[in-house]
Amino acid sequence: MSDQLPKLDAFWMPYTGNRFFKKNPKIFKKARGMFYTSHDDQEILDGVSGLWCCNAGHCHPRIVEAVQKQAETLDYAIAFQHGHPKVFELANKIVNIAPKELTHAFFTNSGSEAVDTALKIALAYHRSKGEGHRTRLIGREKGYHGVGFGGISVGGISPNRKMFGSMLPGVDHLKHTHNLEHNAFSVGQPQWGGHLADELTEILALHDPSTVAAVIMEPIAGSGGVLIPPVGYLNRIREICNEHGILMILDEVITGFGRTGKSFGSESFNVTPDIMTIAKGMTSGMVPMGGVLVKQEIYDTFMTGPEENIEFFHGYTYSGHPLAAAAGVATLEVYEEEGLFERASELAPIFEQELQTIKGSQYVIDIRNFGMLGAIELQPIEGKPTVRALNVYKECYSRGVLVRTTGDTVALCPSLIASKDQVSTVVQTVKESIAAID
Ligand SMILES: Cc1ncc(COP(=O)(O)O)c(C=O)c1O
């Protein structure tokens, strides 16, 4: 087997146990639709849409063709002071499906860059309005906002933070909403916990609301364990932000583009942020891309001064790269023409039913779901956190299904093109794997 593999040593792999991987490599050489083909020719059913991103499945022919065509037409267009057609087309298409208040799109190359861009927009917006005293940012425990210094500062997962010094100053965190005592085995949104949003008023009282620029959170905390917001929680955060002139940033890097059964999680939860971060499903994982959507008033606040002056000193060489923009336009067309967001809302109850069949299995202490996101939390092995979920992952993989683990939670996120049978196979394989472990 190893004869067919490339030399593995030089590549320092991201978020990976490099030494373990290089002794037990899992390499994918091809993908199509719901399946990967591994280097040793196993067909692996993808239960996590790549890394929560391939919402239209792998190698969708329409998106492939659009990228190929773009590559031979225009490889790169200077991103500052110039444009190209696809990037404008993509911005128009995205604001068309976003909450109507979000009227402008800024493009980045990843979710992490989207988050750092959103935080910078929030700070610069307040300063432009003569409120430069609003410098504090509030995130949430168990939140994941990528790996830039801004993102890890407002993020709330300790291994992502502890090695990297003091990060951004002036950041505080809300408590997370995960509570097994009250909410274990809630189906959909937990009924208990909306009141936890009121902690924001306490944090504001401590710092004084006039010092706070923005609150950032994921509608559903993905990497923190697929934590579904309790009923009323996000709406209450919105109200408190409104009362105090604080911007609400929703990080929809995972929850965007049909994952919750609507275009964005904010629509599913009926809350409109001032700023939204997006990535992943934006191009169905075909080409890296992220973005930030803002309200008209935020955009207008920047559009002052001499017209030839740069209004926002921020951007990336590859902001709105032609290949990414072409992939984005084709992806949105696929979502629309194949009705994939509606499909997600049709598949969601089936996914939910399947997940419920796991209840009562050994070690299972919680099952969570919303739209096409699901999670099974396991009792950790004493003294060995994460190992039980990893054992389930390994069992699933040996049975030909790819799942993802975060802590002792098995996370599922099937593509929106999945058939009912494939959704069932993913979930039932997790069930069998839980039964098979010690
Ligand atoms: C909510 C959220 N924000 C930001 C990011 C970072 O995105 P990227 O890995 O593209 O930088 C992620 C990635 O999983 C995410 O889930």
The ligand as a Gaussian input file, in Angstrom:
#p B3LYP/6-31G(d) Opt

LIG

0 1
 C      -18.057000      29.115000      12.333000
 C      -16.710000      29.105000      11.687000
 N      -16.068000      30.261000      11.492000
 C      -14.876000      30.307000      10.894000
 C      -14.259000      29.162000      10.457000
 C      -12.917000      29.228000       9.812000
 O      -12.997000      28.924000       8.466000
 P      -11.672000      28.521000       7.658000
 O      -11.235000      27.186000       8.161000
 O      -12.136000      28.533000       6.235000
 O      -10.656000      29.588000       7.929000
 C      -14.897000      27.932000      10.624000
 C      -14.278000      26.678000      10.158000
 O      -14.709000      25.587000      10.462000
 C      -16.168000      27.902000      11.267000
 O      -16.794000      26.747000      11.489000

